[in-house]
Amino acid sequence: MLLDSLIEKATREGTNTVAVAAAEDVEVIEAILDAVNRNLARFILFGDQNKIKSLLEMKKYDDRGNNLLKIVHTNSTIDSAELAVKAVFQKEADVLMKGNLPTNFILKAVLNKEFGLRTGNVLSHVAFFEVPGFERFTIVTDAAMNIAPDLQQKAQIINNAVSLAKCIGIETPKVAPLAAVEVVNPAMQATVDAASLTMMNKRGQIPGCIVDGPLALDNAVSALAAEHKGIQSEVAGQADILLVPTIDVGNVLYKSLIYFAKAKVGAVIAGAKAPIVLTSRADSAESKLYSLALALCCVTK
Amino acid sequence: MLLDSLIEKATREGTNTVAVAAAEDVEVIEAILDAVNRNLARFILFGDQNKIKSLLEMKKYDDRGNNLLKIVHTNSTIDSAELAVKAVFQKEADVLMKGNLPTNFILKAVLNKEFGLRTGNVLSHVAFFEVPGFERFTIVTDAAMNIAPDLQQKAQIINNAVSLAKCIGIETPKVAPLAAVEVVNPAMQATVDAASLTMMNKRGQIPGCIVDGPLALDNAVSALAAEHKGIQSEVAGQADILLVPTIDVGNVLYKSLIYFAKAKVGAVIAGAKAPIVLTSRADSAESKLYSLALALCCVTK
């Protein structure tokens, strides 16, 4: 329901263009064709022209004259990454998507000083989960990019997630910096950083949201658990964004949601000039489509 | 099913005795009476005699002449903690249980050099989860005691969990030291420690189990996810014990399982001379009973 509404929203937003680096991959092509069939976006496919064409033939793609797919031949995956990034830099495309190439190839192009997509902000991974039994998105950040962000990086990671949340209609997102306990303990950096982030928000240094932490996960998402602990907080029990202290925490939370809680997810890299879709082989086709839809909802022109 | 089988097993094991520190608490008394009604154990209730008696009356407890409850009056909660620990030390009781007192009060008594329950091993929290859709226990350690264990402490935490797993019939538990990735990355201490723990197991330094890490959570619990990544491992996809690198990771995993995946749990503190049940107010009555059953299954005489 929640993630499906992103697909509807992305369709309504009008036709954006996605630049795909190294599109010569059957699963990537499947996700792209799924998106094209839903009129979600136009695509520029950078990569090996022959391989891309034969994959499209294999999937019986029929253009029907609407020209939603354009192929640009490149001689190497590095070229495909650079050209895809340049297409976004030159505003020929609105979203960058990773195909069949290593993540560091595409990130290197994104960080290129001449034609890259950096804004000065930290790049961070933002995942929108639809968890069975929960009526709102559970947004987890950063489960995949930043290993052990410092306080300033955590503030930017919050900013990135808040921007995305606003794009999909969450006006003033509630942000819970997570820790193992809800009290400040000098031996636990996550709790100390959470306290600082809360005050940075109160002093206007992290605008557009309400930050309140440290909170343990139960207090962040369950009003009953927060009440049990006697926690007074505008965020407790109703957090939109869960800020994890490290990638170790984020990765376990992400995978626990998928494998144990049977949640669905769409995710993008935020903080660059355009949303970046970094799907991996392990992602389901559905998840790839949700990530694309999320990115398309968050295009700013 | 899994956790209910622990209750059956504990009943079959014969009558052990539980020493309860500061039993004067309605929820603790409820858990105890639930256990007594199932003939799970005898209890020695240390604490304020009048309060305990009135709680038992309130709950309409009928002794029926089987003397499963004994009350020992103490003048303070510190006394109740010390006397409960002494009862275990003197082998009058087999399991220690926390009632209505701060955790550090009972741990201080447990660590007392004269009559405490230390063995030289690290004390660690071991949680047995029954996750919907999973046919085996998912054992998580340590989600509650050790903030950031070093390599040696992690080895002992594994030992403690392996002992408990064996008690409940898992002959050679498979242990996955978790990290955000399944490759060794010098910038991620969890991956480095996981590699060392794996080799410590291979060299006989962590006996009685199979350790293989680093593994990300998906590779640890899903054979399909491990196959996707091409991971060859005796543990991948079938881990019994998930070793988390820090309390931050453990706490989020624990609470994600409860609040998102609707799992049930029983947990004890291991590594002392006897299992210790440290339930908290936030635990359900059911969870308290499972923790008691788990502790009773793991009594060694």
Chai-1 contact restraints between the chains, C-beta under 6 A:
chainA,res_idxA,chainB,res_idxB,connection_type,confidence,min_distance_angstrom,max_distance_angstrom,comment,restraint_id
A,V131,B,F260,contact,1.0,0.0,6.0,A-B,restraint_1
A,I147,B,A187,contact,1.0,0.0,6.0,A-B,restraint_2
A,A180,B,I247,contact,1.0,0.0,6.0,A-B,restraint_3
A,A180,B,D248,contact,1.0,0.0,6.0,A-B,restraint_4
A,A180,B,N251,contact,1.0,0.0,6.0,A-B,restraint_5
A,A187,B,I147,contact,1.0,0.0,6.0,A-B,restraint_6
A,A190,B,D248,contact,1.0,0.0,6.0,A-B,restraint_7
A,L217,B,V252,contact,1.0,0.0,6.0,A-B,restraint_8
A,L217,B,K255,contact,1.0,0.0,6.0,A-B,restraint_9
A,D218,B,K255,contact,1.0,0.0,6.0,A-B,restraint_10
A,D218,B,Y259,contact,1.0,0.0,6.0,A-B,restraint_11
A,V221,B,Y259,contact,1.0,0.0,6.0,A-B,restraint_12
A,S222,B,Y259,contact,1.0,0.0,6.0,A-B,restraint_13
A,H228,B,A282,contact,1.0,0.0,6.0,A-B,restraint_14
A,P245,B,D248,contact,1.0,0.0,6.0,A-B,restraint_15
A,I247,B,A180,contact,1.0,0.0,6.0,A-B,restraint_16
A,D248,B,A180,contact,1.0,0.0,6.0,A-B,restraint_17
A,D248,B,A190,contact,1.0,0.0,6.0,A-B,restraint_18
A,D248,B,P245,contact,1.0,0.0,6.0,A-B,restraint_19
A,D248,B,V249,contact,1.0,0.0,6.0,A-B,restraint_20
A,V249,B,D248,contact,1.0,0.0,6.0,A-B,restraint_21
A,V249,B,V249,contact,1.0,0.0,6.0,A-B,restraint_22
A,V249,B,V252,contact,1.0,0.0,6.0,A-B,restraint_23
A,N251,B,A180,contact,1.0,0.0,6.0,A-B,restraint_24
A,N251,B,A216,contact,1.0,0.0,6.0,A-B,restraint_25
A,V252,B,L217,contact,1.0,0.0,6.0,A-B,restraint_26
A,V252,B,V249,contact,1.0,0.0,6.0,A-B,restraint_27
A,V252,B,L253,contact,1.0,0.0,6.0,A-B,restraint_28
A,L253,B,V252,contact,1.0,0.0,6.0,A-B,restraint_29
A,L253,B,S256,contact,1.0,0.0,6.0,A-B,restraint_30
A,K255,B,L217,contact,1.0,0.0,6.0,A-B,restraint_31
A,K255,B,D218,contact,1.0,0.0,6.0,A-B,restraint_32
A,S256,B,L253,contact,1.0,0.0,6.0,A-B,restraint_33
A,S256,B,S256,contact,1.0,0.0,6.0,A-B,restraint_34
A,L257,B,F260,contact,1.0,0.0,6.0,A-B,restraint_35
A,Y259,B,D218,contact,1.0,0.0,6.0,A-B,restraint_36
A,Y259,B,V221,contact,1.0,0.0,6.0,A-B,restraint_37
A,Y259,B,S222,contact,1.0,0.0,6.0,A-B,restraint_38
A,F260,B,V131,contact,1.0,0.0,6.0,A-B,restraint_39
A,F260,B,L257,contact,1.0,0.0,6.0,A-B,restraint_40
A,F260,B,A261,contact,1.0,0.0,6.0,A-B,restraint_41
A,A261,B,F260,contact,1.0,0.0,6.0,A-B,restraint_42
A,A261,B,A261,contact,1.0,0.0,6.0,A-B,restraint_43
A,A282,B,H228,contact,1.0,0.0,6.0,A-B,restraint_44
